[in-house]
Amino acid sequence: MTPDEYYFEEGCFIVELHNTPADPAVSVARARVEPGRTTRWHSLAGIEERYLIVQGAGRVEVGDRAPREVRQNDVVRIPAGCRQRIANAGPDDLVFLAICTPRFVPAAYCDLDRAEPAP
């Protein structure tokens, strides 16, 4: 864990590389998922996201699509509001850049594993 890295309740470690109101069009964070871990189902309201896999191997799930294996240099596009999660399927840390357009803001985050079921 680096000094700038923090644990996010989604189930991964985050380093904010670029996220400022002065550049509302984009944010970039480095995410790290430990071996054997899967992030929680979540979505981002009004924010499209791309994962650029930097190291490791994993399995990503986006919306109702079949799970997809990912590895270094793969890019995964996640439409705004679409449910998503990623699992580390390898023996080492899975590291990826999370690129959000427009920039990530905490109010857009929805933890779908905690969401109440509709009546």
Z-matrix of the N, CA and C atoms (Angstrom, degrees):
N
C 1 1.450
C 2 1.524 1 108.24
N 3 1.346 2 116.22 1 128.70
C 4 1.452 3 120.86 2 178.25
C 5 1.533 4 109.46 3 -87.85
N 6 1.341 5 118.52 4 163.18
C 7 1.472 6 120.18 5 -179.10
C 8 1.528 7 113.85 6 -59.07
N 9 1.330 8 118.53 7 -31.11
C 10 1.463 9 121.56 8 -178.78
C 11 1.531 10 112.80 9 -85.99
N 12 1.315 11 117.44 10 -7.90
C 13 1.463 12 121.68 11 -175.26
C 14 1.528 13 109.97 12 -84.57
N 15 1.330 14 115.66 13 139.34
C 16 1.464 15 119.95 14 175.68
C 17 1.529 16 109.20 15 -134.07
N 18 1.328 17 115.20 16 154.42
C 19 1.458 18 120.76 17 178.20
C 20 1.526 19 108.63 18 -83.47
N 21 1.330 20 115.90 19 130.03
C 22 1.456 21 121.42 20 177.09
C 23 1.519 22 107.99 21 -106.79
N 24 1.323 23 117.63 22 136.63
C 25 1.463 24 123.27 23 -174.82
C 26 1.525 25 114.29 24 -55.60
N 27 1.318 26 116.77 25 -16.09
C 28 1.465 27 121.31 26 177.02
C 29 1.530 28 111.38 27 -62.27
N 30 1.340 29 116.28 28 -24.54
C 31 1.460 30 120.76 29 178.27
C 32 1.519 31 113.54 30 115.03
N 33 1.332 32 116.30 31 25.01
C 34 1.464 33 120.02 32 178.86
C 35 1.523 34 109.56 33 -145.55
N 36 1.318 35 114.89 34 170.06
C 37 1.457 36 122.05 35 177.39
C 38 1.526 37 108.33 36 -104.12
N 39 1.327 38 117.05 37 140.22
C 40 1.470 39 122.69 38 -173.40
C 41 1.528 40 110.88 39 -126.00
N 42 1.325 41 115.11 40 140.82
C 43 1.465 42 122.80 41 166.00
C 44 1.526 43 106.17 42 -124.36
N 45 1.318 44 117.19 43 118.46
C 46 1.472 45 121.47 44 177.07
C 47 1.524 46 107.81 45 -75.99
N 48 1.320 47 117.64 46 113.32
C 49 1.461 48 122.15 47 179.79
C 50 1.524 49 111.62 48 -90.62
N 51 1.344 50 116.15 49 -36.58
C 52 1.468 51 120.95 50 -179.97
C 53 1.523 52 108.30 51 -157.00
N 54 1.319 53 115.63 52 109.84
C 55 1.462 54 120.54 53 176.98
C 56 1.521 55 107.88 54 -158.83
N 57 1.322 56 115.93 55 100.07
C 58 1.459 57 120.51 56 -176.20
C 59 1.530 58 110.45 57 -144.72
N 60 1.328 59 116.97 58 143.42
C 61 1.462 60 119.75 59 175.65
C 62 1.529 61 112.73 60 -60.16
N 63 1.322 62 117.32 61 -21.08
C 64 1.465 63 120.49 62 178.61
C 65 1.532 64 111.91 63 -69.22
N 66 1.327 65 117.40 64 -17.47
C 67 1.474 66 122.40 65 177.63
C 68 1.532 67 107.65 66 -132.87
N 69 1.331 68 117.74 67 74.52
C 70 1.463 69 120.71 68 -173.43
C 71 1.524 70 114.84 69 -70.65
N 72 1.324 71 118.07 70 -9.01
C 73 1.465 72 120.85 71 -175.17
C 74 1.522 73 113.54 72 -76.21
N 75 1.338 74 117.87 73 -23.42
C 76 1.473 75 118.94 74 -173.25
C 77 1.524 76 111.12 75 -156.83
N 78 1.330 77 115.00 76 151.02
C 79 1.464 78 121.40 77 168.15
C 80 1.521 79 107.59 78 -137.17
N 81 1.334 80 115.11 79 154.87
C 82 1.462 81 121.26 80 179.08
C 83 1.522 82 107.87 81 -135.20
N 84 1.323 83 115.72 82 127.19
C 85 1.461 84 121.53 83 175.84
C 86 1.525 85 108.69 84 -128.43
N 87 1.324 86 115.45 85 149.82
C 88 1.470 87 121.44 86 173.53
C 89 1.522 88 106.21 87 -98.58
N 90 1.328 89 116.23 88 123.66
C 91 1.464 90 121.46 89 179.52
C 92 1.523 91 109.15 90 -111.74
N 93 1.340 92 115.15 91 144.41
C 94 1.465 93 120.73 92 178.70
C 95 1.521 94 108.57 93 -133.08
N 96 1.340 95 115.22 94 126.10
C 97 1.464 96 121.92 95 178.49
C 98 1.523 97 107.20 96 -115.15
N 99 1.307 98 115.87 97 126.30
C 100 1.465 99 120.72 98 -178.10
C 101 1.526 100 111.16 99 -72.89
N 102 1.332 101 117.22 100 156.02
C 103 1.471 102 121.25 101 178.67
C 104 1.529 103 111.61 102 -53.23
N 105 1.332 104 115.06 103 136.49
C 106 1.460 105 120.89 104 177.50
C 107 1.515 106 115.03 105 80.89
N 108 1.324 107 118.33 106 -2.01
C 109 1.465 108 121.59 107 -178.17
C 110 1.520 109 111.45 108 -98.78
N 111 1.331 110 115.40 109 149.94
C 112 1.461 111 123.60 110 173.89
C 113 1.523 112 107.32 111 -127.20
N 114 1.331 113 116.95 112 133.68
C 115 1.461 114 119.21 113 177.88
C 116 1.531 115 109.35 114 -71.77
N 117 1.311 116 115.33 115 162.88
C 118 1.460 117 121.17 116 179.43
C 119 1.526 118 109.67 117 -73.99
N 120 1.333 119 116.11 118 151.41
C 121 1.463 120 119.58 119 171.50
C 122 1.514 121 107.58 120 -61.32
N 123 1.337 122 116.39 121 131.92
C 124 1.456 123 121.09 122 178.77
C 125 1.521 124 109.76 123 -154.34
N 126 1.323 125 115.29 124 168.96
C 127 1.469 126 121.52 125 174.54
C 128 1.520 127 108.30 126 -143.29
N 129 1.324 128 115.20 127 163.84
C 130 1.464 129 121.70 128 177.77
C 131 1.526 130 108.01 129 -123.70
N 132 1.325 131 116.78 130 112.34
C 133 1.467 132 121.87 131 -178.32
C 134 1.525 133 110.18 132 -69.59
N 135 1.327 134 116.00 133 121.31
C 136 1.453 135 121.11 134 175.03
C 137 1.517 136 115.48 135 74.19
N 138 1.328 137 117.39 136 9.69
C 139 1.465 138 121.54 137 -177.82
C 140 1.524 139 109.70 138 -126.79
N 141 1.334 140 115.96 139 122.64
C 142 1.463 141 121.17 140 173.05
C 143 1.525 142 107.65 141 -86.57
N 144 1.317 143 115.58 142 143.97
C 145 1.467 144 119.96 143 -176.84
C 146 1.516 145 110.04 144 -130.76
N 147 1.318 146 114.62 145 147.77
C 148 1.468 147 121.26 146 172.53
C 149 1.515 148 107.63 147 -128.21
N 150 1.327 149 115.46 148 134.67
C 151 1.461 150 121.00 149 172.13
C 152 1.518 151 107.03 150 -100.42
N 153 1.309 152 117.88 151 126.80
C 154 1.454 153 123.54 152 171.55
C 155 1.519 154 106.31 153 -110.99
N 156 1.331 155 116.03 154 109.36
C 157 1.462 156 120.77 155 -175.19
C 158 1.527 157 109.26 156 -73.30
N 159 1.327 158 116.06 157 124.04
C 160 1.461 159 122.88 158 -177.22
C 161 1.527 160 111.11 159 -97.97
N 162 1.328 161 116.41 160 -40.88
C 163 1.472 162 119.73 161 178.33
C 164 1.517 163 110.04 162 -155.95
N 165 1.324 164 114.50 163 154.28
C 166 1.455 165 120.54 164 177.35
C 167 1.516 166 112.73 165 92.89
N 168 1.325 167 113.83 166 -172.30
C 169 1.467 168 121.69 167 -179.79
C 170 1.515 169 108.11 168 -137.19
N 171 1.328 170 115.10 169 145.13
C 172 1.454 171 118.30 170 -178.61
C 173 1.505 172 112.65 171 -155.24
N 174 1.324 173 113.36 172 -175.11
C 175 1.464 174 121.78 173 177.19
C 176 1.526 175 106.17 174 -133.90
N 177 1.331 176 116.06 175 121.65
C 178 1.457 177 120.45 176 -178.04
C 179 1.526 178 109.26 177 -108.72
N 180 1.313 179 115.48 178 144.10
C 181 1.462 180 122.09 179 176.68
C 182 1.531 181 107.32 180 -125.42
N 183 1.332 182 115.44 181 126.88
C 184 1.454 183 122.29 182 -178.67
C 185 1.523 184 108.04 183 -130.45
N 186 1.320 185 115.82 184 120.15
C 187 1.462 186 120.50 185 179.03
C 188 1.514 187 111.28 186 56.87
N 189 1.326 188 116.14 187 -135.33
C 190 1.460 189 121.36 188 -179.56
C 191 1.521 190 112.49 189 -97.90
N 192 1.336 191 117.02 190 7.87
C 193 1.465 192 120.20 191 178.61
C 194 1.521 193 110.38 192 -68.72
N 195 1.327 194 115.59 193 155.46
C 196 1.466 195 120.46 194 176.03
C 197 1.524 196 109.61 195 -63.04
N 198 1.340 197 117.97 196 146.39
C 199 1.466 198 119.88 197 175.87
C 200 1.531 199 110.50 198 -54.61
N 201 1.326 200 115.92 199 146.00
C 202 1.466 201 121.95 200 -177.25
C 203 1.525 202 109.96 201 -126.83
N 204 1.317 203 115.99 202 131.34
C 205 1.457 204 120.87 203 175.98
C 206 1.525 205 108.74 204 -74.74
N 207 1.339 206 116.87 205 138.51
C 208 1.456 207 121.66 206 178.88
C 209 1.526 208 109.53 207 -131.97
N 210 1.338 209 113.48 208 153.53
C 211 1.472 210 120.03 209 177.34
C 212 1.524 211 107.88 210 -150.13
N 213 1.314 212 116.34 211 -177.59
C 214 1.461 213 122.19 212 -175.75
C 215 1.532 214 112.13 213 -48.35
N 216 1.329 215 114.75 214 134.36
C 217 1.470 216 125.93 215 178.36
C 218 1.528 217 114.85 216 78.72
N 219 1.327 218 118.90 217 -2.62
C 220 1.465 219 120.52 218 174.38
C 221 1.532 220 109.22 219 -73.74
N 222 1.333 221 115.31 220 149.78
C 223 1.466 222 122.32 221 176.07
C 224 1.519 223 107.86 222 -122.85
N 225 1.317 224 115.81 223 133.50
C 226 1.458 225 122.44 224 178.71
C 227 1.520 226 107.89 225 -119.32
N 228 1.329 227 117.57 226 124.13
C 229 1.469 228 122.18 227 177.81
C 230 1.519 229 108.82 228 -97.59
N 231 1.328 230 115.54 229 130.35
C 232 1.459 231 121.78 230 -178.71
C 233 1.528 232 107.93 231 -122.33
N 234 1.333 233 117.85 232 109.82
C 235 1.469 234 120.29 233 -179.62
C 236 1.534 235 111.52 234 -61.40
N 237 1.309 236 116.15 235 153.69
C 238 1.466 237 122.07 236 177.61
C 239 1.528 238 110.22 237 -55.75
N 240 1.323 239 115.81 238 136.25
C 241 1.456 240 121.60 239 176.78
C 242 1.516 241 115.49 240 77.94
N 243 1.320 242 118.42 241 0.16
C 244 1.466 243 122.88 242 -176.64
C 245 1.532 244 110.41 243 -87.18
N 246 1.331 245 116.58 244 135.61
C 247 1.464 246 119.05 245 179.22
C 248 1.524 247 109.51 246 -68.41
N 249 1.339 248 114.77 247 148.96
C 250 1.455 249 120.17 248 -175.06
C 251 1.522 250 110.99 249 -157.02
N 252 1.321 251 114.69 250 154.54
C 253 1.462 252 121.80 251 169.02
C 254 1.522 253 107.28 252 -163.11
N 255 1.335 254 115.57 253 160.99
C 256 1.453 255 120.42 254 179.97
C 257 1.519 256 108.95 255 -139.35
N 258 1.324 257 115.67 256 141.56
C 259 1.464 258 122.15 257 179.99
C 260 1.515 259 109.81 258 -117.30
N 261 1.314 260 116.16 259 143.16
C 262 1.458 261 121.26 260 173.34
C 263 1.522 262 106.89 261 -85.68
N 264 1.334 263 116.14 262 116.08
C 265 1.461 264 121.63 263 -177.07
C 266 1.525 265 112.08 264 -104.68
N 267 1.325 266 117.12 265 9.09
C 268 1.460 267 119.95 266 -176.40
C 269 1.517 268 112.32 267 -118.68
N 270 1.331 269 116.58 268 -179.94
C 271 1.461 270 121.48 269 -178.26
C 272 1.534 271 113.52 270 -83.84
N 273 1.329 272 117.30 271 -12.69
C 274 1.467 273 121.69 272 -178.34
C 275 1.521 274 109.62 273 -115.94
N 276 1.328 275 115.90 274 170.42
C 277 1.465 276 120.14 275 177.47
C 278 1.528 277 110.98 276 -57.06
N 279 1.323 278 115.94 277 141.08
C 280 1.462 279 123.59 278 170.99
C 281 1.531 280 105.79 279 -95.17
N 282 1.333 281 116.39 280 121.33
C 283 1.461 282 121.43 281 -177.46
C 284 1.521 283 108.47 282 -123.26
N 285 1.329 284 116.10 283 132.80
C 286 1.464 285 120.04 284 178.28
C 287 1.516 286 109.73 285 -147.65
N 288 1.329 287 114.92 286 157.24
C 289 1.455 288 121.50 287 172.07
C 290 1.515 289 107.73 288 -91.38
N 291 1.307 290 116.53 289 132.21
C 292 1.463 291 122.74 290 174.93
C 293 1.527 292 106.46 291 -104.32
N 294 1.317 293 115.87 292 109.18
C 295 1.459 294 122.35 293 -176.22
C 296 1.520 295 107.66 294 -106.71
N 297 1.322 296 116.61 295 116.59
C 298 1.468 297 121.85 296 -174.64
C 299 1.517 298 110.67 297 -111.77
N 300 1.347 299 115.01 298 135.82
C 301 1.461 300 121.36 299 174.77
C 302 1.531 301 108.96 300 -133.96
N 303 1.348 302 118.25 301 122.04
C 304 1.448 303 126.27 302 -10.70
C 305 1.525 304 110.92 303 -64.43
N 306 1.305 305 117.25 304 -176.04
C 307 1.466 306 121.29 305 -172.35
C 308 1.527 307 111.95 306 -60.38
N 309 1.331 308 115.05 307 152.30
C 310 1.458 309 121.49 308 178.11
C 311 1.525 310 110.13 309 -68.82
N 312 1.328 311 114.78 310 134.05
C 313 1.465 312 122.25 311 170.50
C 314 1.530 313 106.70 312 -131.24
N 315 1.330 314 117.69 313 138.41
C 316 1.469 315 120.20 314 -176.07
C 317 1.526 316 114.38 315 -55.05
N 318 1.323 317 118.65 316 -31.96
C 319 1.470 318 121.30 317 -178.93
C 320 1.525 319 112.12 318 -63.33
N 321 1.331 320 118.51 319 -20.90
C 322 1.475 321 122.07 320 -179.02
C 323 1.526 322 112.29 321 -83.14
N 324 1.320 323 117.62 322 -13.86
C 325 1.468 324 121.94 323 -175.23
C 326 1.525 325 111.04 324 -78.44
N 327 1.330 326 116.25 325 130.38
C 328 1.462 327 121.61 326 176.13
C 329 1.519 328 108.83 327 -126.52
N 330 1.326 329 116.65 328 116.83
C 331 1.457 330 122.73 329 177.10
C 332 1.527 331 107.82 330 -81.58
N 333 1.308 332 116.83 331 103.43
C 334 1.472 333 121.02 332 -175.07
C 335 1.519 334 112.54 333 -76.21
N 336 1.318 335 118.47 334 -18.70
C 337 1.461 336 120.39 335 175.63
C 338 1.520 337 111.32 336 -72.92
N 339 1.337 338 116.64 337 -19.53
C 340 1.459 339 120.90 338 178.30
C 341 1.519 340 112.81 339 -103.00
N 342 1.312 341 116.44 340 -10.26
C 343 1.479 342 119.87 341 -174.88
C 344 1.520 343 110.88 342 -61.75
N 345 1.290 344 114.89 343 142.79
C 346 1.461 345 120.94 344 176.77
C 347 1.531 346 109.48 345 -73.11
N 348 1.328 347 118.38 346 138.64
C 349 1.456 348 119.22 347 176.06
C 350 1.530 349 110.94 348 -66.92
N 351 1.312 350 116.34 349 148.07
C 352 1.460 351 120.45 350 178.64
C 353 1.515 352 109.94 351 -67.31
N 354 1.353 353 117.51 352 145.81
C 355 1.493 354 120.26 353 -179.34
C 356 1.509 355 111.36 354 -68.53
